[in-house]
């Protein structure tokens, strides 16, 4: 379980807003997060991952305190064992598809399974510049899964995929995420696309 009670100032067009979240997410649950632009959805994910620091509050994951403003605890991002799929993919231009996964894990069988899951097995030696937007997005998802994270944070992870690929990938992701017991939070501008994958929802207003 991950328990989050935070306050974080947001820069907004109409002055400053404050993101306030007080929520628990059960272990292994998959939650879709949606709402208007500028309401702090991406900031929320980055705060959990340790990439953004809130002004106040606590983040506790599986009994371990990641952040506590009063106790001055702020576990660095690399110690939080979170997988993160960024909107801009954040791929390494000089690494091949397979090298992206090898950078995260040494488990060759797992790498092979991920390549098949993302339908990138025939592109294993390609670098990002030689991949389509949809292929890059799938690689970003596979890389986030490579460490078998206990928490997976996904920011608009299916936006570049056609409907057929999206449907197939979501079906396979559901199996893998349940198998790993990964708690997953997915930000989407189109929550309908996640039907059948998520079991909880969170609305930002």
ChimeraX attribute file (.defattr): number of C-alpha atoms within 10 A of each C-alpha:
attribute: neighborCount
match mode: 1-to-1
recipient: residues
	/A:1	16
	/A:2	19
	/A:3	17
	/A:4	20
	/A:5	17
	/A:6	24
	/A:7	18
	/A:8	20
	/A:9	16
	/A:10	15
	/A:11	13
	/A:12	12
	/A:13	8
	/A:14	6
	/A:15	7
	/A:16	10
	/A:17	15
	/A:18	15
	/A:19	17
	/A:20	18
	/A:21	14
	/A:22	12
	/A:23	12
	/A:24	14
	/A:25	17
	/A:26	15
	/A:27	16
	/A:28	17
	/A:29	18
	/A:30	24
	/A:31	21
	/A:32	23
	/A:33	23
	/A:34	20
	/A:35	17
	/A:36	11
	/A:37	11
	/A:38	15
	/A:39	19
	/A:40	22
	/A:41	23
	/A:42	19
	/A:43	19
	/A:44	22
	/A:45	22
	/A:46	19
	/A:47	18
	/A:48	25
	/A:49	24
	/A:50	20
	/A:51	14
	/A:52	14
	/A:53	19
	/A:54	24
	/A:55	11
	/A:56	15
	/A:57	18
	/A:58	21
	/A:59	25
	/A:60	17
	/A:61	19
	/A:62	12
	/A:63	10
	/A:64	11
	/A:65	17
	/A:66	22
	/A:67	26
	/A:68	18
	/A:69	15
	/A:70	9
	/A:71	10
	/A:72	8
	/A:73	13
	/A:74	16
	/A:75	16
	/A:76	12
	/A:77	16
	/A:78	10
	/A:79	10
	/A:80	18
	/A:81	14
	/A:82	23
	/A:83	24
	/A:84	24
	/A:85	25
	/A:86	20
	/A:87	17
	/A:88	12
	/A:89	18
	/A:90	12
	/A:91	19
	/A:92	13
	/A:93	12
	/A:94	12
	/A:95	16
	/A:96	19
	/A:97	28
	/A:98	22
	/A:99	18
	/A:100	24
	/A:101	27
	/A:102	18
	/A:103	12
	/A:104	15
	/A:105	16
	/A:106	12
	/A:107	12
	/A:108	12
	/A:109	9
	/A:110	17
	/A:111	23
	/A:112	15
	/A:113	13
	/A:114	23
	/A:115	22
	/A:116	12
	/A:117	17
	/A:118	20
	/A:119	16
	/A:120	21
	/A:121	16
	/A:122	10
	/A:123	16
	/A:124	17
	/A:125	14
	/A:126	16
	/A:127	19
	/A:128	21
	/A:129	13
	/A:130	13
	/A:131	15
	/A:132	12
	/A:133	15
	/A:134	17
	/A:135	19
	/A:136	23
	/A:137	27
	/A:138	27
	/A:139	27
	/A:140	27
	/A:141	24
	/A:142	24
	/A:143	28
	/A:144	23
	/A:145	28
	/A:146	21
	/A:147	19
	/A:148	20
	/A:149	20
	/A:150	21
	/A:151	28
	/A:152	23
	/A:153	26
	/A:154	24
	/A:155	22
	/A:156	20
	/A:157	23
	/A:158	24
	/A:159	17
	/A:160	17
	/A:161	18
	/A:162	10
	/A:163	12
	/A:164	8
	/A:165	16
	/A:166	18
	/A:167	18
	/A:168	12
	/A:169	17
	/A:170	18
	/A:171	14
	/A:172	13
	/A:173	18
	/A:174	14
	/A:175	12
	/A:176	16
	/A:177	22
	/A:178	14
	/A:179	10
	/A:180	13
	/A:181	17
	/A:182	22
	/A:183	22
	/A:184	24
	/A:185	23
	/A:186	25
	/A:187	24
	/A:188	20
	/A:189	15
	/A:190	14
	/A:191	15
	/A:192	9
	/A:193	15
	/A:194	18
	/A:195	11
	/A:196	11
	/A:197	18
	/A:198	18
	/A:199	11
	/A:200	13
	/A:201	14
	/A:202	15
	/A:203	12
	/A:204	15
	/A:205	11
